[in-house]
Amino acid sequence: MSWPERHIGLILGIVGMVAFAGTLPARRLAVAAFDPLYLCAVGGVLAGGAALLVLALTRQRLPPRALWSEFCIAGFCSVIAFPVLTTLAMTSVPAAHGGVVLGIQPLAIAAGATLLARERPSAGFWLVGAIGTGIVVWFVLRRGGGDIGAGDVLLLFSVLAGGANYTLYGRLTASMPGWEAISWSVAIYLPLAIVAMLALWPRELASTPYPAWAALGYVGLVSQYTAYFLFNAAMALAGIARMGQLLLLLPFVTVALAWQVNGERIEVETLMFATAVVATVAVGQRMQVKRA
C-alpha cells in the first residue's frame, strides 16, 4: 500500500465515520415521531430508491452470480438488521449511550476481516484494538452502574451485524467500486421495504415536526447509503481492519452530535474516555496489517 493510498483512505474513512456517527442521534430524534419499524421501512425505501436511480443512470450491468449471496447478506445487515436493532434501542437509551456501546464494533470488524477477508492483523494491532475496546466497555459499565439493559443487548447484536456488514462490503470492493457494492446490496431489498412501508403506514403524518422528517431523510439517504460510498472506498484503499479501527472514534463523535441534535449533556468523564480512545486509534494506525 503506497503512502498516498493509505492517507487518502484515512481521509475518506474519517469523513465516512463522521457521517455514520449521525445515525443514532438521527434515529433518536426520528423515533420520537415515527413508529420504529415504519422508520426502518422508509429508510430502506429511500436508500433502495436512491441506489436504483444511481445504477440506472450509470447503466450498470448485473454483477456476477457468485457475488449475489454476499449482496444479500450485506444488504440484510445494512437494510434490516442494523437499522431495526439500533432504532429499537433508541426507544430506551440515549443516543450518546448507544454510540459508546457501538464503540466495540471495530473488534467485530477485525474479527470479520480475519475470518472472511483473509486479512492478518499483527499481534500489536489486536492488542491495541482490545485496549480501545476495553476502554469503551469500561465507560459503558460506569455509565450504566454495572448493569446492561435491553437497549444495550440490542446494540450488542447490532455490533455483530455491523461487523459482518463492513467486512462483506470490504470484500466486495475487491471486485467493484464501493458505491456499486452498496447500491446493489440495498436496491435488492427495495421491494420488501416498499411493502413494509405501506403495511406500517401511520394514520396521521401531517403533524409530524420538520426535524423528525429531516432525521428520517438522514438515516435513509446518508446512514444507509451515501456514507458507505466513502467508507467502502476507504476500506478498498487502506484495508478493512485498519479502517474498522477508525470506528473507535465514532462513539465520541456521536456524543458530540447527540449534544447538538438531542440536547444530551457532555460530561468531563466522557471527554477523558474520548482522549484515551483517540490515543489507541493513533497507535493502531501504525500497526501492521497483512492483506491477501
N, C-alpha and C positions, 0 to 999 in steps of 0.2 A: 504494500500500500504506500503510495507516494505521499509526500508532505502535503501538497495541495488537496489531494483527495481526502485525507484524514481531517484537515481543518475545514474544508467545505462541508464534509459530512457532519462535523461537530456543530457548525453554524446552523445547518438545516435541522439537525436534531434538537438544538436548543429552541428554535422557533416553533418546531412541531410540538415539543414538550410544553411550551407555554400555551399553545392552542389547546392541547389536551387538558391542561390544568384548569381551564374554564369549565370543564364538563360538569363536575359536581356542583359548583355554585349555580350554574345554569339550571341543572336538574332540580336543585333545591328550590330555586325561585319558581320554576315552572310547575313543580308538583303541588304547590300551594293552590294552583288554579285548575289543574287538569288531573284527571284520573291517571295514576302511574302507568297502567297498561296502554291507555289511549295515547299518552305522551310517547311511549316507546314505539307504538304503531305509526304515529305521524312522523316521528324521526326516521323510521325505516322508509316511509314513503318519500320523504324529502331527499334522503341520501340516495335511495334507489333511483328516483326520478332524475336527479342531477347526474348520476352515473350513466344512466341510459342515454341521456342527452349528449354527454361528452363522448360516449362510444359511437353514437350515431354521427355526430359532427366530424369526428376524426376517422370515420369509416373503418373501424376495426373489424377484422375477421374473427370468427370464433377461435379461441385458443385450442391447443391440442387436448384431446380427450383425457390424456394421462394427468392433466392438471385439474380436472373438474372436481375431483374429490377434495383436493386442497382448497379450491374456491368455496366449496360447500361448507367445509368445516370452518374456514376463516370467516366466511360470511355469517355463519351461525353465531360465532363468538362476538362479532362486531355489530350485528343487527339485532340479535335476540338475547344471548346470554349476558353479555356485559351490560347492555343498556337496562334490561329488566332487573338484574340484581342490584345495580347501583341506584336505579330510580326507586325501587322499593326500600333500599337502605336509607335514602334521603328523606323518607317519611318519618324516620325515627331518630336519626343522628344528624348533627350539624355538618355542613359541607367541609369545614376545616378539619373536623374529626375524621370524616371519611377520607379526606385527602391524605392524612397521615397514615391511616391503615393501608392505603394503596401504596405506601412507600416501600412495602416489601415486594412489590411487583418485579423489580429488576432481578431479584434472585430467581423468581419463577421464569423470567425470560432467559437468563443464563442457563438454567437447567434445560429449558426447551431447546435452546441453541445447541447444547451439548447432545441431547437425545435425537433431535430432528434435523439439525442443520450441519452436523459434523464439525462444529467449532470446538476448539480445545483451549478454554481459558487457562492461564497459568495458575499455580497454587496461590501466588500472591494476589491475583485477581479475585479468586474465591475468598481469600482471607479478608481483603478489603471490602468486598461485597457483603460478607457475613457481618463484619463490624458495622457497616452502614445500616444493614437490616436490623441488627440488634439494637442500634440506637433508636430506630423508628419504633420497634416493638416496645422498648422501654418507655418511650414517650406515650404510646397508646395506653399502656398499663397504668402509668402515673395519672393520666387524664381520666381514666375510667375507674380509678380507685381499685385496680386489680381485677375488675370484672370485665367480661366480654359479653356484650348483649347480642340480641338478634340482628341488629343492624351490622354489628361487626362480623357476625357469621356470614351474612350476605356479601359483605365486602370481601371477606377472605375467599369465598367462592369466585367472586369476580376477579380476584387476583389470578386464580388459576386460568380463568377464561382469557384474561388479558395476556398472560404469559404464552398460552397457545396461539393466541391471535397474532401477536407481534412476531413470534417465531415463524409461523406459516407465511406471513407477508414477507418476512426476510428471505425465506426460501424462494418464494415466487419471484422476488426481484432479481434472482439469478437468471430467470427466463424471460422477463419482460420488465418494462418500466414500472416503478411503484404506483403511479397513478392508474395504470391499466389494471394492475393486480387488485387494487381496492375497488375499482369500478366494476369489474366482473363479479367480484365477491358480493357486493351489495345489490347489484342490479338483478341477480337471480332470485333475490328474496323480495323484490318489488311486488309481485302478485300476492304473496302471502301478507305483506304489510298492508296492501290496499284492502284486502278482505278483513283483516283485523281492525283497521281504522274504521271501516264502515260498520262493523259489528259493535264497536265500542263507542260510536259517535254519541256525544253527550246531548242532552236535550237543550241546554242553554249555553251558548258561546258568546252572545252579544255583550255580556257584562264582564268578559274576561279582560283584565287590565293589559295595557300595551307591554309592560315589562315581561309578563308571562309569555306573550306571543314572541317577543324578541328572544327570550331564553329557549323557547321551543325551536325557533329557527336556527339558533346556535347549535343545539345538540344534534339536529338533523343534518345541517349543511357543513358544519365545522367539525364537531366532535366525531361524527360517524363517517365523514367523507374527506373533506379537503385537508384536514390536519394529517391524514395518512399520506397525502401526496408528499409532504415534506419529510415525515419520519421514515417512510419507506425508502425514499431516495437516500436519506442519511444512513440507513442500515445497509443499503447496497454499497455505499462508498466506504463506510468505516466498520461494518460488522454488526451482527445482531446483539451479541453480548455487550460490546462496548457502548453502543447506543442505548441499550436497555438500562445500563447503569446510570445514564443521564436522568432517568425517571426517578432516581432517588431525590432529585431536586423538586419533582412535581408536587409533593405534599406541601411544601412551604410556599410555592407559587400559588397553590390552591388556597392556602391560609390567607395570603395577601388578597387574593381575589374575593374570598368569602367576606373579608372585612369590608371591601368596597361594594360588592354586589348584594350581600345578605346582611350586612351590618353586624357581623360577628367580630368579637374582640380579638386583638392580637396581644399576647402576653409576652413578657420578657423571657419566660421559660421556653416558649415556642421559638423565639429568635435564637436562644442558646443552642437548642437542638438543631435548628436550621444550620447554624455555623458548623457544627460537628459533622453534619451530613454533607455539606458542601466540601469540607476537607476530605472526606472519604472519596467523593466523586473525583476530585482533583488528583488524588493519588491513584485511583483506579484507572484513570485515563492513560496513565503511564505504564500500566502493567501489560504484559504480553498476552495476546490472544491469537492463537494459530487458526487459520481458516483453510478449510479443504478446498 
